[in-house]
Amino acid sequence: MYRFLLILVALVFNPSAYAYQRIVLLAPAAGDIFNKLGAQDSIVGVTRNNFDFPNALKIGSHIKPNVELIKGLDPDLIIISSNRFFSQQMASVIDADTLTYNPETLEEILSEINRYGAILEKQTQADELVAQLTQLLTELKPIAVPPKVVYEVTENPYIIAGKQSIIKSIIEHAGGKLFAPSNRKIAKFNIESVLMENPDFYIYQQGPMNKVPTPPADRKNFSLIDSQFIKVDQLSFSRATTDSFYHAMELNKRFIAHNKLSD
């Protein structure tokens, strides 16, 4: 952290003084920003489900990163999603700064873009990207009656998105209201309560966490609800990236069409 503060001071007085050159990504979602800013060559290590950086070494999963492999890469920065799976004790073994990437809203994604623009000497690119994404937010149309939305994380065990998920921000910007009883990112819940809510939209993801979900229309008792079912790609939709803004745009169009049919 001390080195990180020195770097920020150096950047203020001399923008070309230093930029991180060897970065390990333990937060896969952060990789999108590096690609968009043109800083992908600085990535030397990634988790096994990150395929955006073919020249980077796979260093395990974000849940069980291989500390020895990371140390061997001699990184100057490690980006994590939380210290739950990469503790201070693990960080102390490696002589590198650590930053957390864990935005829960679209606005926080914009802030993160600015932060990485500064430390990567890509501020011009960051400003342009922020302006582009901010423009998308201005194009979202208001929804008179917010549709109720459920987001399924996994079919079995049955888990849905909670209030601290980027999903909530995407849906709310699109004009909807996420049914999320839990204050956590994701939480186990009972299907019966969801069916009783009879959501207008039921979004379910397919990906590493939910590999072969049964289409909700084919599930027992789901015929009792009048929901529109939407299947999405987990790695794209559940990660806080620039794609989140485009997902909000697409949902906004669906919600508008739904309201017109309901009138």
Long-range contacts (C-beta under 8 A, 24 or more apart in sequence): 1-97, 1-98, 3-76, 3-97, 4-97, 4-99, 7-97, 7-119, 8-118, 8-119, 11-118, 11-119, 11-121, 15-121, 15-123, 16-121, 19-119, 19-120, 19-121, 20-76, 20-77, 20-97, 20-119, 20-120, 21-76, 22-73, 22-74, 22-75, 22-76, 22-77, 23-75, 23-76, 23-77, 23-78, 23-79, 24-59, 24-70, 24-73, 24-75, 24-77, 24-78, 24-79, 24-96, 25-50, 25-53, 25-56, 25-79, 26-59, 26-62, 26-65, 26-78, 26-79, 26-80, 26-81, 26-85, 26-86, 27-62, 27-79, 27-80, 27-81, 27-100, 27-101, 27-102, 28-62, 28-235, 28-239, 29-81, 29-101, 29-239, 29-240, 29-241, 30-79, 30-101, 30-112, 30-116, 32-239, 32-241, 32-242, 32-243, 33-112, 33-113, 33-116, 33-241, 33-242, 34-116, 34-120, 36-113, 36-125, 36-129, 36-242, 37-113, 37-116, 37-117, 37-120, 37-122, 37-125, 37-126, 37-129, 38-122, 38-125, 39-116, 39-120, 39-122, 42-120, 44-73, 44-75, 45-69, 45-70, 45-73, 45-75, 49-208, 49-235, 65-90, 67-93, 67-94, 70-94, 77-119, 101-240, 102-240, 103-166, 103-240, 104-164, 104-165, 104-166, 104-168, 104-169, 104-240, 105-166, 105-169, 106-133, 106-137, 106-166, 106-169, 106-170, 106-173, 106-244, 106-245, 106-248, 107-169, 108-240, 109-133, 109-166, 109-240, 109-241, 109-242, 109-244, 109-245, 110-134, 113-242, 129-242, 133-242, 133-245, 136-245, 136-246, 136-248, 136-249, 137-173, 137-245, 137-248, 139-249, 140-173, 140-174, 140-175, 140-248, 140-249, 140-252, 141-175, 141-252, 141-256, 142-175, 143-174, 143-175, 143-176, 143-252, 143-255, 143-256, 143-259, 144-259, 145-259, 145-262, 146-175, 146-176, 146-177, 146-255, 147-175, 147-176, 147-177, 147-199, 147-200, 147-201, 147-255, 147-258, 147-259, 148-176, 148-177, 148-179, 148-197, 148-198, 148-199, 148-200, 148-201, 149-176, 149-177, 149-178, 149-179, 149-199, 149-200, 149-201, 149-202, 149-203, 150-178, 150-179, 150-194, 150-197, 150-199, 150-201, 150-202, 150-203, 150-227, 151-178, 151-203, 151-204, 151-205, 152-202, 152-203, 152-204, 152-205, 152-210, 152-213, 152-216, 153-186, 153-205, 153-209, 153-210, 153-238, 154-209, 154-210, 154-213, 155-204, 155-210, 155-213, 155-214, 157-188, 158-188, 158-189, 158-190, 158-191, 159-186, 159-187, 159-188, 159-189, 160-186, 160-187, 160-189, 160-194, 161-185, 161-186, 161-238, 162-186, 162-187, 165-238, 166-238, 166-239, 166-240, 166-244, 167-237, 167-238, 169-244, 170-237, 170-244, 170-247, 170-248, 170-251, 171-248, 171-251, 173-248, 173-252, 174-247, 174-248, 174-249, 174-250, 174-251, 174-252, 174-254, 174-255, 175-251, 175-252, 175-255, 175-256, 176-200, 176-201, 176-251, 176-255, 191-221, 195-221, 195-222, 195-224, 195-225, 198-224, 198-225, 198-226, 198-227, 199-225, 199-227, 200-226, 200-227, 200-228, 200-258, 201-227, 201-228, 201-230, 201-254, 201-255, 201-258, 202-227, 202-228, 202-229, 202-230, 203-229, 203-230, 203-231, 203-232, 203-237, 204-229, 204-230, 204-231, 204-232, 205-231, 205-232, 205-233, 205-234, 205-237, 205-238, 206-231, 206-232, 206-233, 206-234, 207-233, 207-234, 207-235, 207-238, 208-234, 208-235, 209-234, 210-234, 228-254, 228-258, 230-254
